[in-house]
Amino acid sequence: MTDAFAPFQLGPITLPNRFIRSGANEMMTHDTVPTRSLREFHRRIVAGGTGMTTLAYIAISPDGRTFEQQGVLSQRSLPHYRAIADTVHAEGGRISAQITHAGSFVQHKSLSTRRAMSASGGIDQMGMMQGRPFQRAMTRQDMAQVRDEFVTAARLAREAGFDAVELHMGHGYLLNQFLSPLSNRRRDAYGGSAENRARFPAEVLAAVKEAVGKDMAILAKINLFDGVKKGATPADAVVTARIMEQAGVDMLVLSGGRNIESPWEIFHGPLPLDDMIALNPGLMARLQFGMLKRLTPRNIRFSELYFLEAARQVRAAVRCGLGYVGGVLSMADAQQVLDEGFDAVVMARALVHDPAIVSRFRQDPTHHSACDSCNRCVALMYTPPGTYCALSGNALPETWNQIAAGDAARDIAAA
């Protein structure tokens, strides 16, 4: 049996154990700067026994944001990300920065261009709600610019003290917009076959690897499948995994689903859409979430290890590190994942519910998470405290409006 609690070598770094907190959006940033809530959120996770925590969804540029307030890696935010990294290291953990570009998945009106970029042009499903009905296909010049922005963001993450970077290639963001046939309709070398669709994401990963790979572990989150008709399949994921392995990835984190077309696949269960409408009462939010409510399959039910069958196909095809995510709620689940040849156990909701669950697993191998997969944490993400568990009520409201590296009395507005 693989020892889940033994140190683990991941590229050039060593993790204290094989548990990783998945990159899942915390929404604990303000004016693109991380807050003390985000700092405390991740401190609790590593203090609770998780070997490496992942700061989710950090944009590589202002135009790469999905949300107006979303964190951006920049010289301005650098001291605040460094404060979080220092806090995590003081607890004996490792820290990864999930870096991303939204592409056309933009939910604000502050783009510097009239049309958002994506793999292909056409109707902009998110942009329509912001007065941008069309998106544009990226040119080679655009691709070179975005590749360089990923590299710059990775270098900034290294300067901030992060141990790893994770490129977000899943869930419908820009790099996934190339990988998925749902959004990639190009007829050049970057479209068509699964191999071609993976070309640009692989170029980005290779450039990041060359820039910081001697010092940092390089991860990428990819989709095992999109979960809707004409979307990417596990066979496509195998192709993507092989190409990312050739590009130098240290670990792939295996997820699934798309934010617009199939968000229920990400969580393997329905979202609390009524709660999300109540928290976002605007007309556009009501239209967006109302449409999702109609599209969500009525028979989908949560089950533990819900990505395992598809993940096994990738495990059989590559030798690079693989992190399994999706429905790990017990030590028995975690041990099964490791014994089937996956290199790390990656968790999100169970850690939102109880940041100390890994320590509980170690103390009592029969411990089972009390997370009931209601997904209300996804709705609560949009409240001022950011992501927290509705069941355990562990929000951090006292620090949501204070900058991560500042004095407790100095709020973001004053900064």
C-alpha positions in Angstrom: 0.0 0.0 0.0 1.2 3.5 -0.8 1.8 5.5 2.4 -0.5 8.5 2.0 1.4 10.4 4.8 5.0 9.9 3.6 6.9 12.7 1.9 6.4 12.7 -1.8 8.7 14.1 -4.6 6.9 16.2 -7.2 9.2 17.5 -9.8 11.9 19.6 -8.0 10.0 19.9 -4.7 9.1 17.5 -1.9 5.6 17.5 -0.4 5.0 16.5 3.2 2.4 14.0 2.1 0.2 13.0 -0.8 -2.8 15.2 0.0 -3.3 18.4 -2.1 -6.0 21.0 -1.8 -7.6 21.4 -5.2 -7.7 24.8 -6.9 -11.4 25.8 -6.3 -12.3 29.4 -6.4 -12.3 31.1 -3.0 -13.4 34.6 -4.1 -11.3 36.1 -1.3 -9.8 38.9 -3.3 -10.7 42.5 -3.7 -9.5 44.9 -6.5 -7.3 42.0 -7.7 -5.4 41.8 -4.4 -5.7 38.8 -2.0 -7.1 39.3 1.5 -6.3 38.2 5.0 -9.3 35.8 4.7 -7.5 34.0 1.8 -4.3 33.9 3.9 -6.2 32.3 6.9 -8.2 30.0 4.7 -5.0 28.4 3.3 -3.2 28.5 6.7 -6.0 26.4 8.2 -5.7 23.8 5.4 -2.0 23.1 5.8 -2.2 23.4 9.6 -4.9 20.7 9.3 -2.5 18.3 7.6 -2.8 18.8 3.9 0.6 18.6 2.2 0.1 21.3 -0.5 -2.6 23.9 -0.9 -3.6 25.5 -4.1 -4.6 29.2 -4.4 -7.3 29.0 -7.0 -7.9 30.9 -10.2 -5.3 33.7 -10.2 -5.5 35.6 -13.5 -2.3 36.1 -15.5 -3.5 39.6 -16.7 -6.4 42.0 -16.2 -8.0 40.8 -19.4 -7.6 37.2 -18.2 -10.1 37.8 -15.3 -13.5 36.2 -15.1 -14.6 38.4 -12.2 -13.9 42.1 -11.7 -12.3 41.6 -8.3 -10.4 38.4 -9.2 -6.8 38.1 -8.1 -4.1 39.0 -10.7 -0.5 38.1 -10.4 1.3 41.5 -10.7 4.0 43.6 -9.0 1.1 45.2 -7.0 -0.3 42.0 -5.7 3.1 40.3 -5.2 3.7 41.2 -1.5 0.3 39.9 -0.6 0.7 36.6 -2.3 4.2 36.4 -0.7 2.5 36.9 2.7 0.2 33.9 2.0 3.1 31.7 0.8 5.1 32.6 4.0 2.2 31.7 6.2 1.7 28.3 4.5 5.5 27.6 4.8 5.5 28.5 8.5 2.9 25.8 9.0 5.2 23.2 7.2 3.1 23.0 4.0 3.7 23.7 0.3 1.7 26.1 -1.8 0.7 26.1 -5.5 -0.6 29.0 -7.6 -3.3 28.0 -10.1 -2.8 30.5 -13.0 -5.4 31.0 -15.6 -6.9 33.1 -18.4 -10.7 33.3 -18.8 -10.7 33.7 -22.5 -14.3 34.4 -23.4 -15.6 33.4 -19.9 -15.7 37.0 -18.7 -18.4 38.2 -16.3 -17.5 41.9 -16.1 -17.3 44.9 -18.4 -13.7 45.9 -17.9 -12.1 44.3 -20.9 -9.6 46.4 -22.8 -10.9 45.1 -26.1 -14.4 45.1 -27.7 -14.5 41.3 -28.0 -13.1 38.7 -25.7 -10.6 36.2 -27.1 -11.2 32.5 -27.5 -10.0 29.6 -29.7 -12.7 30.5 -32.2 -15.0 33.4 -33.0 -18.7 33.5 -32.9 -21.4 34.0 -30.3 -20.0 34.9 -26.8 -22.3 33.2 -24.4 -21.1 35.1 -21.3 -20.4 38.3 -23.2 -24.1 38.6 -24.3 -24.9 39.3 -20.7 -22.3 42.1 -20.6 -23.2 43.7 -24.0 -20.5 41.8 -25.9 -22.5 39.4 -28.2 -19.5 38.2 -30.2 -16.0 36.9 -29.4 -13.0 36.7 -31.7 -10.6 33.9 -32.7 -7.1 34.3 -31.3 -4.3 35.1 -33.8 -0.8 33.7 -33.6 0.2 37.1 -32.1 -2.5 36.8 -29.4 -1.3 33.3 -28.6 2.3 34.5 -28.3 1.2 37.3 -26.0 -0.9 34.9 -23.7 1.9 32.4 -23.6 4.3 35.1 -22.4 1.7 36.3 -19.9 1.6 32.8 -18.4 5.4 32.7 -18.2 5.5 36.1 -16.5 2.8 35.0 -14.0 4.8 31.9 -13.2 7.9 33.9 -12.6 5.9 36.2 -10.3 4.6 33.2 -8.4 8.2 32.0 -8.0 9.2 35.4 -6.7 6.3 35.3 -4.3 7.6 32.1 -2.8 5.2 29.6 -4.4 6.5 26.0 -4.7 4.4 25.1 -7.7 2.2 26.5 -10.5 -0.9 24.8 -11.9 -2.1 25.8 -15.4 -5.9 25.7 -15.5 -6.8 23.8 -18.7 -10.2 22.6 -17.6 -13.8 23.8 -17.0 -14.2 26.0 -20.1 -11.5 28.7 -19.5 -9.1 29.8 -22.3 -6.8 26.8 -22.5 -9.8 24.5 -22.3 -11.4 26.5 -25.0 -8.7 25.2 -27.3 -8.9 21.6 -25.9 -12.6 21.2 -26.2 -14.4 20.7 -29.5 -17.3 22.6 -28.0 -15.4 25.8 -28.4 -12.5 25.0 -30.8 -13.7 25.1 -34.4 -10.4 26.3 -35.9 -9.2 25.0 -39.3 -5.5 25.6 -38.8 -2.8 23.7 -36.9 -4.6 24.5 -33.6 -7.9 22.9 -34.4 -9.5 19.7 -35.6 -8.0 16.6 -34.1 -7.4 16.2 -30.4 -3.7 16.4 -31.0 -4.1 19.8 -32.8 -6.4 21.2 -30.1 -3.8 20.4 -27.4 -1.0 22.2 -29.3 -1.4 25.7 -27.9 -2.0 24.6 -24.3 1.1 22.4 -24.6 3.1 25.3 -26.0 2.1 27.4 -23.0 3.1 24.6 -20.6 6.4 24.0 -22.2 7.3 27.7 -22.0 6.3 27.8 -18.3 8.4 24.6 -17.7 11.4 26.2 -19.4 11.1 29.4 -17.4 10.5 28.0 -13.8 10.6 24.3 -14.0 14.0 23.9 -12.3 12.6 25.6 -9.2 8.9 24.9 -9.2 6.6 21.9 -9.8 4.5 22.3 -13.0 1.0 21.0 -12.8 -2.0 21.3 -15.1 -5.7 20.7 -14.5 -7.4 19.0 -17.5 -10.8 17.7 -18.2 -11.4 13.9 -18.4 -14.6 14.7 -20.3 -16.9 17.6 -20.9 -20.0 15.6 -20.1 -22.2 16.8 -23.0 -22.9 15.8 -26.6 -20.0 16.7 -29.0 -17.8 17.5 -26.1 -14.4 16.1 -25.2 -14.2 12.5 -24.2 -11.9 10.3 -22.0 -10.2 9.3 -25.3 -9.4 13.0 -25.9 -8.1 13.3 -22.3 -5.7 10.5 -23.0 -4.3 12.4 -26.0 -4.1 15.6 -24.0 -2.3 13.8 -21.2 0.3 12.3 -23.5 1.0 15.6 -25.1 1.3 17.4 -21.7 3.6 14.7 -20.5 5.8 15.3 -23.6 5.7 19.1 -22.8 7.2 18.4 -19.3 4.3 18.4 -16.9 5.1 17.1 -13.4 1.5 16.3 -12.5 -1.9 16.4 -14.2 -5.0 17.0 -12.0 -7.9 15.1 -13.5 -11.3 16.9 -13.4 -14.2 17.3 -15.8 -17.2 19.3 -16.8 -17.6 22.9 -18.2 -18.9 26.0 -16.4 -21.4 26.9 -19.0 -22.4 23.6 -20.7 -22.2 21.1 -17.8 -21.2 22.5 -14.4 -23.0 19.6 -12.7 -20.3 17.3 -14.0 -17.6 19.3 -12.1 -19.4 18.5 -8.8 -21.3 15.4 -9.9 -24.5 16.9 -8.6 -26.8 19.8 -9.1 -25.8 23.3 -8.1 -28.0 25.2 -5.6 -29.3 27.5 -8.3 -32.1 28.9 -6.3 -29.6 30.1 -3.7 -27.4 31.5 -6.5 -30.3 33.4 -7.9 -31.2 34.8 -4.5 -27.6 35.9 -3.9 -27.3 37.4 -7.4 -30.7 39.1 -8.0 -29.9 40.9 -11.2 -31.8 40.1 -14.4 -28.7 38.6 -16.2 -27.9 36.3 -13.2 -31.5 35.2 -13.1 -31.4 34.4 -16.8 -28.0 32.6 -16.6 -28.9 30.4 -13.5 -32.5 29.9 -14.7 -31.1 28.4 -18.0 -28.7 26.2 -16.1 -31.6 25.0 -13.9 -33.5 23.9 -17.0 -30.5 22.1 -18.5 -29.3 20.3 -15.4 -30.2 16.5 -15.6 -32.7 15.6 -13.0 -31.3 12.1 -12.3 -27.7 13.2 -11.4 -26.7 12.1 -7.9 -23.4 12.5 -6.1 -21.3 9.4 -5.6 -17.8 9.0 -4.1 -14.9 8.7 -6.5 -17.1 9.8 -9.4 -14.2 10.5 -11.8 -12.3 7.3 -11.1 -13.4 5.2 -14.1 -12.4 7.8 -16.6 -9.2 8.7 -14.7 -8.1 5.0 -14.9 -7.9 5.4 -18.7 -5.4 8.3 -18.3 -3.4 6.4 -15.7 -3.0 3.5 -18.1 -1.7 5.8 -20.8 0.9 8.0 -19.2 3.8 7.8 -16.6 3.7 11.4 -15.4 2.3 12.2 -12.0 -1.5 12.2 -11.7 -3.6 13.8 -9.0 -7.1 12.3 -8.6 -9.9 14.7 -7.7 -13.6 14.0 -7.3 -15.5 12.6 -4.4 -12.8 11.7 -1.9 -14.6 11.7 1.5 -12.8 9.0 3.5 -9.4 7.5 4.1 -10.6 4.4 2.3 -11.3 6.5 -0.8 -7.9 8.1 -0.6 -6.1 4.8 -0.1 -8.0 3.2 -3.1 -6.9 6.1 -5.3 -3.3 5.7 -4.3 -3.3 1.9 -4.6 -4.7 2.2 -8.1 -1.5 4.1 -9.1 -2.5 7.8 -8.7 0.2 9.9 -7.1 -1.8 12.3 -5.0 -5.3 12.7 -3.5 -6.7 16.1 -4.5 -9.7 17.4 -2.5 -11.9 20.6 -2.5 -15.3 20.5 -0.8 -14.2 18.1 2.0 -11.6 20.7 2.9 -14.1 23.6 2.7 -16.2 21.7 5.2 -13.3 20.7 7.5 -9.8 22.1 6.9 -8.4 19.6 9.3 -9.8 16.5 7.6 -6.4 15.1 6.6 -5.2 15.1 10.2 -8.5 13.4 11.2 -7.8 10.7 8.6 -4.3 10.2 10.1 -5.6 10.0 13.6 -8.6 7.8 12.7 -8.5 5.9 9.4 -12.3 5.2 9.7 -13.1 8.9 9.8 -15.6 9.9 7.0 -16.2 13.5 6.0 -19.5 15.0 7.0 -19.7 17.0 3.8 -23.0 16.2 2.2 -22.1 17.6 -1.2 -25.0 20.1 -1.1 -22.8 22.5 -3.1 -24.1 25.5 -1.2 -20.4 26.5 -0.8 -20.5 27.3 -4.5 -23.4 29.8 -3.9 -21.7 31.2 -0.8 -18.7 31.9 -2.9 -20.5 35.0 -4.1 -21.0 36.5 -0.6 -18.6 39.0 0.9 -16.7 36.4 3.1 -16.1 34.2 0.0 -16.2 30.4 0.0 -17.3 28.6 3.2 -19.3 25.6 4.3 -23.0 26.2 4.9 -23.1 23.1 7.1 -20.2 23.9 9.4 -20.5 27.7 9.1 -16.8 28.4 9.0 -16.7 31.7 7.3 -14.1 34.3 8.0 -16.1 37.6 7.8 -13.8 39.5 10.1 -10.9 39.6 7.6 -12.6 39.6 4.1 -11.9 43.3 3.6 -8.3 43.4 4.8 -5.3 43.1 2.5 -3.2 39.9 3.0 0.1 41.6 3.8 -1.3 44.7 5.6 -1.9 45.6 9.1 -5.2 44.2 10.4 -6.5 47.7 10.8 -5.7 48.7 7.3 -8.4 47.8 4.9 -8.3 47.5 1.1 -10.0 50.8 0.5 -7.4 52.6 2.5 -4.6 50.7 0.7 
